Each structure stands twice: as C-alpha cells, then as structure tokens.
C-alpha cells in the first residue's frame, strides 16, 4: 500500500507522468492546455510502478498531484482554497498564488525552450539537504522544459541563494561554473 509519506518522499514507486514521452511531446506542443489532475494520474498509471512502495527512490511529480487530490477528498474543498486558507493567508503571503490556468499573474520567471543526488545530498518530504564548503544547506532544485533552478537556505533562514539558468542541459564545465556561483553567493 502506498502511504502519504511514500508520496511525499518519492518512495511510492509511482511513475512520473512528465517522464512519459507522449505526454511531454503534447505538453511542449500545446503549452496553454490545462491538464487535469485525473489526466496526469492516468498518464502515470498507464505505466507499471517503478518498484514496490518503500523499496526505492525516484522523483515523481505524480505524487504531488495525488497529494492534492487527497487534500480535496479529505477536506471537501479545492486545493487552492486549502492553500489560501491554511498557508497563504495565515502567513501573510499576499503575493503568493496557486494558479489554475497556464497564465501566471504578476512578475515571475519565464521559460525559454524545450536524480540521483551526490553522497552529500539527501531528500525527503519535499526538502533536500546538501553540503557546501561552509556547511549544510536545505532547499530544492529542479529543471523542466528549458530552465533549471536551485534554492539553498541555512537552517535559521538567514542565508539563501536562488539560481535560475535558462537551459535544461548544461555541459560539465557549465555545471561546475553554476556550482562555483552557488558556493560564492552562499558561503562568502
């Protein structure tokens, strides 16, 4: 049985719908189409599980979609209503939203074109830990359709670094340069 913890820490074995080549081609071809959660889950469940729940690790965006559907089923409200009422409003996040259309209002990063982590990195429940020359950091990274982002924070939240690169494939030399930039911005 897949648990909420399995979905949160990517040990569910559920196939990542973004890894389906047919889905990805359709997504890139028509970026303004809104895919329902049920459509995304259907793409994922059209593939065999990658492993039994708890028997491995593989990042899966499908897990987040399933978690959203669970929130809606349990509360009887939309995920957007729950995010606004339980997180955005109580924390005073007035410029934070959960868009339900492909358009994002206001200032935001824009995309250009269409893992296992190292031994010092760990992942769980939506948060990664890593190691820089000046100590342990917490955050997340990701890449999709033309860009990559990395965010690292100190435990007390006093130091942060956010890097966005407009490319989904970097050479080894470019990766080293990005890592040097992260080190320089965060540790000095």
FIFITI-934812 format. One record per residue: residue in three letters; y, x, z of N, C-alpha, C, O in turn. Coordinates in steps of 0.05 Angstrom, whole numbers, plus 5000, padded with zeros to 4 digits. Example, Ala and Ser with C-alpha at 12.3 -4.5 7.8 and 13.67 -1.06 7.14 Angstrom:
ALA488652645156491052465156493452645156493452855169;SER495552575142497952735143500152585157502352685161;
//
This chain:
UNK497750175000500050005000502550185000502750375015;UNK504450114983507050254982508850145004509249905006;UNK510050325020511850245041514750295032515250435012;UNK516650195048519450245042519950545045521450655029;UNK518750675064519150965067518151115042519451305033;UNK515851025031514951155006517051124984517551314969;UNK518250884981520350844961522751024966523851134948;UNK523551044992525951194999525551494995527451634988;UNK523151605001522851894999521251984975520352214973;UNK520951804955519751864929516851954932515952134917;UNK515451834950512551894953510851644946508551634954;UNK512051454932510751204925508751234902506751084900;UNK509251424884507651454860508551264838507351264816;UNK510551104842511550924822512951074800514651244805;UNK512151014775513351144751516351094750517250864756;UNK517851294742520751264739521351154712520751274691;UNK522550914711523050774685524750944667524450914642;UNK526451124677528051294659526351494644527251614624;UNK523951544654522151734641520651614618519251754603;UNK520851354614519551214592521251274567523651184566;UNK520151404547521651494523522851254508525051264498;UNK521251034506522250804491524650684506526650614493;UNK524450654533526750554548529250724544531450624539;UNK528850994546531051174545532451154517534851154516;UNK530851144496532051114469533650864467535850864456;UNK532550644477534050384476536650404493538750304485;UNK536450534516538750564534540950714520543250634521;UNK540250944508542251114495543450964471545850984465;UNK541750824456542650684432544650454439546450404423;UNK544250324461545950094469546750124498545550004516;UNK548750294503549650354530550950124544551250134569;UNK551749914530553149694543551149474551551949274564;UNK548649494544546649294552546149324582545849544593;UNK546049094596545349084624542349024627541448814618;UNK540949214638538049174643537749054671538749164690;UNK536348834672535848704698533948874715532449034703;UNK534048844741532148994757529248934749527549104749;UNK528748684743526048604735525148744709522848814706;UNK527048774690526348914665525749204670523849324659;UNK527349334688526849614694524149654709522649834703;UNK523549464727520949484741518649434721516549564724;UNK519049254702516949204682516449454665514049514659;UNK518449604659518149854644516350044661514450164651;UNK517050074686515650254704512750174708510950334707;UNK512349914712509549824718507849804693505449754694;UNK509149854669507549884645506150154643504650204625;UNK506650324663505350584665503650594690504250454710;UNK501550754689499850784713501450934735503251084729;UNK500850874760502151034782501551334778499451404767;UNK503451494786503151784783501051894803499752094798;UNK500851764826499051844847498951614868500551434867;UNK497051634886496851434907499151454926500151684931;UNK500151234937502451244956502051454978499951454992;UNK503951634981503851835002502352084994502252285009;UNK501152094970499452324962500952534946499752734938;UNK503552494941505052684925508052614927508852444942;UNK509652754910512552714909513352714880512652904865;UNK514952514872516152514845518552324846518252094853;UNK520852434839523352274839522952024821522152054799;UNK523751794832523451544816525751354821526151254843;UNK527451314801529651124803528550844807529950674818;UNK526050794798524850524802524750454832525050224839;UNK524350654849524250604878526750474888526650294904;UNK529050574878531650454886531950174876533050004891;UNK530950114852531149844842529349664859530249434866;UNK527049754866525249594883526449544911526249324922;UNK527749744922529049714948531249504946531649344965;UNK532849504924534849304921533649024919534748834931;UNK531448994905530148734904529048644931529048404938;UNK528148834947527148774974529448674991529248475005;UNK531748814990534148725005534848434997535448275015;UNK534848374972535548104963533547894973534347674981;UNK531047964972528947774981529147725011528847495020;UNK529547935026529547915056532147775065531947605084;UNK534347825053536947715063537647445050539147295061;UNK536647405026537447165011540147194997541246994987;UNK541247434998543847494985543447704964541447844963;UNK545447724946545347934926545748214939546848234961;UNK544748414926545048684937548048754939548848874959;UNK549648674920552548724921553748594946555448724959;UNK553048344952554048214976553348365001554948405019;UNK550848465002549948615026551348875028552148955050;UNK551749015006553149275007556049235016557049385033;UNK557349035005560148975013560248905043561949015058;UNK558648725052558748615079557748815100558848815123;UNK555848975094554549145114555549435113555349585133;UNK556549525090557349805087560249835079561849955094;UNK561049735055563649785045565949685063567649845071;UNK565849435070567949315087568049435115570149525124;UNK565749455130565849565157566849855158568149935177;UNK566350005137567150285137569950325124570850545122;UNK571150105115573850125103573850255076575850375069;UNK571650225061571450355035572650165014571150034999;UNK575250155013576649974995576450044966576749864949;UNK576050294959575750374931572950404922572350524901;UNK571050304938568150324932567250054922567949854932;UNK565550064901564549814890561649854881560550074881;UNK560449634874557749634863557849464837557149234837;UNK558649594815558949444790556349314781554249424784;UNK556549074770554248934759554348924729552648794716;UNK556249064717556549074688556649374681557049544698;UNK556349444655556549724647559249844650559550094650;UNK561349684654564049784656564649844686564049694703;UNK565950074691566750154717569750144719571150264702;UNK570749994738573649974741574850224754573550364769;UNK577350284747578850504760577950774751576550814732;UNK578950974766578451254760575451324766574551244788;UNK574151464748571351534753570551744732571851784712;UNK568351884739567352084720566351944695565251724697;UNK566652064672565751944647563652134635563952374637;UNK561652024621559452174608560252254579561752104566;UNK559252464571559752564543557552474524557952264511;UNK555052604522552852534504550252524520549652594542;UNK548652394496545952414507544952704508542752754517;UNK523653414797524253694800522953794826523153764850;UNK521753914811521254024838523454224846524554364829;UNK524154224872526254394881525154654892522754674898;UNK526954844895526155104906525055084935525354884947;UNK523955304944522755304971524655254993523855165015;UNK527255294989529255255010530454965009532154905025;UNK529454804991530454534989528254334997525954364990;UNK529154125011527353905019528753645013531253635011;UNK527153435009528253175001527052955017524652965022;UNK528652765026527552535040529652325044531852385052;UNK528852075039530451835044533251865032535251785044;UNK533351965007535851974992537652214999539952224990;UNK536652405014538252635022536652895018534252905026;UNK537853095007536653355004537853555023540253525030;UNK536253745032537453965047536954215029534954235015;UNK538854395031538654645016539754875032540654835054;UNK539655105020540555345034542455495016541755564994;UNK544855545026546755725013547055975030545855985052;UNK548456165020548656415036549956375063549556535081;UNK551556165066552956115091551555905109552655825130;UNK549155815101547655635118546455405104546455385079;UNK545355215120544054975110546154775101548254735114;UNK545554635079547354425069545754175064543354185061;UNK547153945063545953685059547353555036549753565033;UNK545853415018547153274996545153164976542953084984;UNK545853174951544153064930545153174903547553244900;UNK543353184884544253254857542853064838541152904845;UNK543753074813542452904793543552964766545753084763;UNK542152884745543052914718542152674702540052554707;UNK543752604682542952374665544852364641547252374644;UNK543652344618544952284593547652434589549652304584;UNK547652694592550052844585551552964608553653094603;UNK550652934633552153064654550253114678548152994681;UNK551153304695549753374719551753384742554053474738;UNK550853304766552653324789551053444812548653404814;UNK552453584829551353684854553453644876555753704872;UNK552553534898554253504922552953624946550553574950;UNK554353784961553353904985555453865007557853875003;UNK554453815031556153765055555053925078552653985080;UNK556853995096556054115121555053895140555753665136;UNK553653975160552553775179554853605192554553365196;UNK557053745198559253595211561153465191563053335200;UNK560753495165562353365145565053505140566653395125;UNK565453735152568053875148568154035122570354095113;UNK565854095111565854235085564254075065562153975071;UNK565354055041563953925019564554074993566654204990;UNK562654054975563154144948561853944929559553854934;UNK563253874908562253694887562753834860564953904854;UNK560553864845560753994819559653804798557453694802;UNK561153764777560053594754560353764729562453874723;UNK558153774714558053924689557453724666555553574669;UNK558953734645558453564622556353674604556853754581;UNK553853674614551553764598549053694613549053704638;UNK547053604599544553544613542453774610540253754621;UNK543253984596541454214594543154464594544654514575;UNK542754624614544254874617542355114612540055104620;UNK543455324601541955574598541555694626542955614645;UNK539855884629539356024654541956154663542656154687;UNK543456274644545956404651547956204661549356254681;UNK548155974648550055764657549255664685550955614701;UNK546655624690545755534716546555724738547455644759;UNK546255984732547056194752550056174757550856204780;UNK551656134736554556114740555255874756557055884773;UNK553955644752554455404767553755454797555255374815;UNK551455584802550655644829552655834842553155804866;UNK553656024827555756204839558256054845559556114866;UNK559055864829561355704834560955534859562755514876;UNK558655414863557955264887558155434911559455364931;UNK556955674910557055864933559955934940560655934963;UNK561456004919564256084923565955854935567455904954;UNK565655614924567255394933566455304961568255214977;UNK563955314968563055214994563155425016563955365038;UNK562355665010561955875031564356045037564456175057;UNK566356045019568656225024571056075032573156195036;
//
